[in-house]
């Protein structure tokens, strides 16, 4: 509930929420940040599988959540919040479940694109 999709850690299967194939969109029922492109949801969830493959299931589960979710959104090249939605929520002092994903993506962009950090080094940053 409230998620766009989940990936199964032992089968790498992906279960996607309310999908509109004709519009290539996935919805999670939220008013703000409630829609994403189908391709970004698939990329995000597949990246979870690649992280588990690279680091191992147990080790991947112990990585900082913000780093993992931010990296998955970074690879997907999309977050469920737009910059304007994020800033509006922050200005009102509100929180939203999508905010850590957005913040994590911004962090990943900084470390990987600006600082040119390797992905392995990025995942060694404490959460």
C-alpha positions as CSV (number, residue, x, y, z in Angstrom):
1,X,0.0,0.0,0.0
2,X,1.4,3.4,-1.0
3,X,4.2,1.9,-3.0
4,X,4.7,2.0,-6.8
5,X,6.2,-1.4,-6.8
6,X,8.2,-3.9,-4.8
7,X,11.0,-6.3,-5.9
8,X,11.2,-9.7,-4.3
9,X,14.7,-10.3,-2.9
10,X,14.9,-14.0,-3.6
11,X,13.3,-14.2,-7.0
12,X,14.0,-10.7,-8.4
13,X,10.3,-10.6,-9.4
14,X,8.8,-7.2,-9.5
15,X,5.2,-6.5,-8.5
16,X,3.9,-3.2,-9.8
17,X,1.0,-1.3,-8.4
18,X,-1.8,0.5,-10.3
19,X,-0.5,0.5,-13.8
20,X,-2.0,2.3,-16.8
21,X,-0.2,0.6,-19.7
22,X,-1.7,2.9,-22.4
23,X,-0.3,6.0,-20.6
24,X,2.9,4.2,-19.4
25,X,2.2,5.4,-15.8
26,X,2.1,3.8,-12.4
27,X,0.0,5.3,-9.5
28,X,0.2,4.7,-5.8
29,X,-3.0,6.5,-4.7
30,X,-1.3,9.6,-3.2
31,X,-2.4,13.1,-4.1
32,X,1.2,14.5,-4.1
33,X,3.9,12.3,-5.7
34,X,1.4,9.7,-6.7
35,X,2.4,9.0,-10.3
36,X,5.6,7.9,-12.0
37,X,6.5,6.6,-15.4
38,X,6.3,2.8,-15.8
39,X,9.9,2.8,-17.2
40,X,11.2,4.6,-14.1
41,X,9.4,2.2,-11.7
42,X,10.9,-0.8,-13.5
43,X,14.4,0.8,-13.5
44,X,14.1,1.7,-9.8
45,X,13.0,-1.9,-8.8
46,X,15.5,-3.6,-11.1
47,X,18.3,-1.5,-9.6
48,X,17.3,-3.0,-6.2
49,X,18.0,-6.4,-7.7
50,X,21.3,-5.3,-9.1
51,X,22.4,-3.9,-5.7
52,X,21.5,-7.3,-4.1
53,X,23.5,-9.1,-6.8
54,X,26.5,-6.8,-6.4
55,X,26.6,-6.7,-2.6
56,X,24.7,-9.8,-1.6
57,X,21.2,-9.9,-0.2
58,X,22.1,-9.5,3.5
59,X,24.7,-6.8,2.9
60,X,22.3,-4.9,0.6
61,X,19.6,-5.0,3.3
62,X,22.1,-3.4,5.7
63,X,23.0,-0.5,3.4
64,X,21.7,2.9,4.4
65,X,18.1,3.1,3.1
66,X,18.4,6.7,1.9
67,X,21.5,5.8,-0.2
68,X,19.8,2.7,-1.7
69,X,16.5,4.4,-2.5
70,X,18.3,7.6,-3.7
71,X,20.5,5.5,-6.0
72,X,17.5,3.6,-7.4
73,X,15.8,6.9,-8.2
74,X,19.1,8.3,-9.6
75,X,19.3,5.3,-12.0
76,X,15.6,5.7,-12.8
77,X,16.2,9.4,-13.6
78,X,13.0,10.3,-11.8
79,X,11.5,10.8,-8.4
80,X,7.8,10.8,-7.5
81,X,8.1,14.4,-6.3
82,X,9.0,17.3,-8.6
83,X,11.4,19.9,-7.3
84,X,8.5,22.3,-6.9
85,X,6.4,19.8,-4.9
86,X,9.4,19.0,-2.7
87,X,10.1,22.7,-2.0
88,X,6.4,23.4,-1.3
89,X,6.3,20.5,1.2
90,X,9.5,21.8,2.9
91,X,8.2,25.4,3.0
92,X,5.0,24.2,4.8
93,X,7.0,22.1,7.2
94,X,5.2,19.0,6.0
95,X,6.7,15.6,5.5
96,X,5.8,13.0,2.9
97,X,6.9,9.4,2.4
98,X,8.4,10.4,-1.0
99,X,10.7,13.1,0.5
100,X,13.5,10.7,1.5
101,X,13.6,9.3,-2.0
102,X,13.9,12.7,-3.5
103,X,16.5,13.8,-1.0
104,X,18.4,10.5,-1.6
105,X,18.4,11.1,-5.3
106,X,19.8,14.6,-4.9
107,X,22.5,13.2,-2.6
108,X,23.3,10.5,-5.2
109,X,23.5,13.1,-8.0
110,X,25.9,15.2,-5.9
111,X,28.2,12.3,-5.0
112,X,28.2,10.5,-8.3
113,X,27.9,13.4,-10.8
114,X,29.6,16.3,-9.0
115,X,32.2,14.5,-6.8
116,X,32.6,11.7,-9.4
117,X,32.5,9.1,-6.6
118,X,32.4,5.5,-7.5
119,X,29.2,3.6,-6.7
120,X,31.0,1.3,-4.3
121,X,32.4,4.4,-2.4
122,X,28.9,5.9,-2.5
123,X,27.4,2.9,-0.7
124,X,30.1,3.1,2.0
125,X,28.8,6.6,3.1
126,X,27.1,6.2,6.5
127,X,23.3,6.8,6.4
